[in-house]
Amino acid sequence: MNTARTLLATAVLAFAVAAPAHAQDRDAALATLRADLVQLESDAELGSLAAYERLQARHAIDTASQARSSNFEGARYVAERRVQIAQVAARTEALQREADRLDRERSELIVEASRRDAAAARAEAERLRIQAQIQAEEAARLRAQTMTDAETMADVERALEGVADAQAEKLREAR
């Protein structure tokens, strides 16, 4: 009987020693999850994102802290996953916001490039208009000069005809 008592006392003592160790593991796991959640919430970039997922993670941690020993592992697993989901959702939302910002910046750059292209096209059109105007003025000047040259040639030809007629008249008179 003494052996049974000793065995019973040893079992009670082992359970008494194991229970605080199990409670310490439980508290450490929950403290780690809370620390991960607090780190996410205190992150300057991610702290304000994924509010619903962070709330779900907080509730899951609270549920795990109140769970019975037999249900603790399942509740801890759910809490771990909820914290991971909150972290991933916050990073995803931050990346989506960055993608949206980059899309807006890209659109602004495209608009600016279009404006520059339009300004360059207007400048080129103005340059071509001025060039065409200069060419038209040069053509008009050349036509006017050609007409003047033609009139001068006509005057020279008339003068030559007049001289030729006068010479022919003199030649006839001389014969």
C-alpha positions as MATLAB code, in Angstrom:
seq = 'MNTARTLLATAVLAFAVAAPAHAQDRDAALATLRADLVQLESDAELGSLAAYERLQARHAIDTASQARSSNFEGARYVAERRVQIAQVAARTEALQREADRLDRERSELIVEASRRDAAAARAEAERLRIQAQIQAEEAARLRAQTMTDAETMADVERALEGVADAQAEKLREAR';
ca = [
       0.000    0.000    0.000;
       2.880    2.216    0.781;
       4.063    1.718   -2.769;
       0.670    2.726   -4.108;
       0.764    5.857   -1.988;
       4.245    6.663   -3.161;
       3.211    6.087   -6.727;
       0.107    8.241   -6.263;
       2.146   10.980   -4.585;
       4.678   10.866   -7.418;
       1.920   11.143  -10.013;
       0.324   14.104   -8.226;
       3.713   15.761   -7.879;
       4.489   15.167  -11.576;
       1.126   16.610  -12.569;
       1.684   19.612  -10.292;
       5.078   20.243  -11.888;
       3.797   19.634  -15.441;
       0.739   21.884  -15.118;
       2.734   25.108  -14.545;
       5.106   24.154  -17.366;
       2.129   23.595  -19.649;
       0.634   26.903  -18.506;
       3.965   28.632  -19.200;
       4.056   27.171  -22.741;
       0.494   28.311  -23.250;
       1.241   31.826  -21.988;
       4.411   32.027  -24.098;
       2.533   30.998  -27.250;
      -0.174   33.579  -26.619;
       2.406   36.243  -25.745;
       4.178   35.567  -29.049;
       0.922   35.904  -30.958;
       0.046   39.129  -29.118;
       3.540   40.488  -29.810;
       3.184   39.681  -33.512;
      -0.163   41.467  -33.591;
       1.182   44.476  -31.676;
       4.156   44.628  -34.049;
       1.781   44.672  -37.011;
      -0.375   47.382  -35.433;
       2.643   49.531  -34.564;
       4.135   49.290  -38.048;
       4.001   52.771  -39.587;
       3.139   51.475  -43.033;
       0.891   48.534  -42.175;
      -0.616   49.507  -38.801;
      -3.713   51.166  -40.203;
      -4.413   48.465  -42.793;
      -6.454   45.245  -42.589;
      -8.449   46.423  -39.567;
     -11.033   43.645  -39.830;
      -8.384   40.915  -40.056;
      -6.509   42.388  -37.084;
      -9.768   42.411  -35.082;
     -10.379   38.768  -35.981;
      -6.828   37.902  -34.879;
      -7.309   39.730  -31.564;
     -10.572   37.833  -30.947;
      -8.898   34.525  -31.826;
      -6.074   35.221  -29.349;
      -8.604   36.103  -26.649;
     -10.542   32.924  -27.429;
      -7.338   30.861  -27.193;
      -6.436   32.451  -23.852;
      -9.833   31.458  -22.453;
      -9.879   27.978  -24.025;
      -9.753   24.838  -21.912;
      -6.610   22.796  -22.031;
      -8.247   20.244  -24.295;
      -9.263   22.949  -26.805;
      -6.178   25.134  -26.497;
      -4.136   23.664  -29.361;
      -6.976   24.117  -31.847;
      -7.677   27.650  -30.594;
      -3.946   28.489  -30.696;
      -3.739   27.196  -34.272;
      -6.716   29.359  -35.287;
      -5.155   32.380  -33.547;
      -1.823   31.804  -35.322;
      -3.570   31.616  -38.669;
      -5.638   34.737  -37.923;
      -2.461   36.677  -37.069;
      -0.818   35.430  -40.268;
      -3.929   36.348  -42.256;
      -3.873   39.851  -40.743;
      -0.188   40.236  -41.644;
      -0.716   39.026  -45.205;
      -3.860   41.136  -45.639;
      -2.041   44.254  -44.416;
       0.905   43.635  -46.751;
      -1.486   42.899  -49.615;
      -3.438   46.093  -48.971;
      -0.201   48.096  -48.767;
       0.998   46.595  -52.037;
      -2.367   47.298  -53.664;
      -2.182   50.911  -52.531;
       1.352   51.150  -53.908;
       0.203   49.613  -57.198;
      -2.667   52.119  -57.350;
      -0.265   54.979  -56.639;
       2.090   53.759  -59.343;
      -0.834   53.436  -61.771;
      -1.834   57.044  -61.049;
       1.770   58.183  -61.449;
       2.031   56.266  -64.730;
      -1.191   57.882  -65.963;
       0.115   61.318  -65.013;
       3.363   60.614  -66.852;
       1.451   59.452  -69.922;
      -0.668   62.621  -69.838;
       2.459   64.749  -69.457;
       4.149   62.910  -72.341;
       1.019   63.445  -74.460;
       1.083   67.143  -73.629;
       4.741   67.343  -74.596;
       4.066   65.451  -77.817;
       1.169   67.775  -78.635;
       3.325   70.837  -77.921;
       6.101   69.413  -80.098;
       3.590   68.685  -82.877;
       2.206   72.238  -82.637;
       5.733   73.652  -82.775;
       6.560   71.464  -85.779;
       3.328   72.492  -87.514;
       4.157   76.160  -86.895;
       7.693   75.632  -88.214;
       6.318   73.940  -91.343;
       3.715   76.708  -91.800;
       6.430   79.360  -91.594;
       8.620   77.359  -93.970;
       5.721   77.038  -96.442;
       5.038   80.764  -96.140;
       8.697   81.544  -96.806;
       8.666   79.225  -99.824;
       5.454   80.839 -101.132;
       6.974   84.302 -100.725;
      10.166   83.141 -102.463;
       8.096   81.653 -105.311;
       6.127   84.902 -105.648;
       9.380   86.875 -105.647;
      10.853   84.594 -108.295;
       7.658   84.895 -110.426;
       7.819   88.657 -110.105;
      11.495   88.624 -111.003;
      10.794   86.305 -113.924;
       8.073   88.669 -115.129;
      10.410   91.602 -114.725;
      13.114   89.700 -116.567;
      10.588   88.797 -119.275;
       9.531   92.433 -119.608;
      13.181   93.452 -119.743;
      13.822   90.825 -122.395;
      10.775   92.034 -124.320;
      12.116   95.591 -124.087;
      15.537   94.420 -125.264;
      13.955   92.472 -128.113;
      11.867   95.507 -129.097;
      14.957   97.628 -128.897;
      16.859   95.130 -130.982;
      14.005   94.985 -133.469;
      13.952   98.768 -133.493;
      17.698   98.828 -134.093;
      17.396   96.046 -136.635;
      14.560   97.925 -138.364;
      16.584  101.104 -138.259;
      19.598   99.304 -139.664;
      17.465   97.646 -142.299;
      16.007  101.076 -143.174;
      19.465  102.542 -143.431;
      20.563   99.631 -145.518;
      17.603  100.088 -147.839;
      18.261  103.803 -148.125;
      21.839  103.121 -148.802;
      21.008  100.796 -151.656;
];
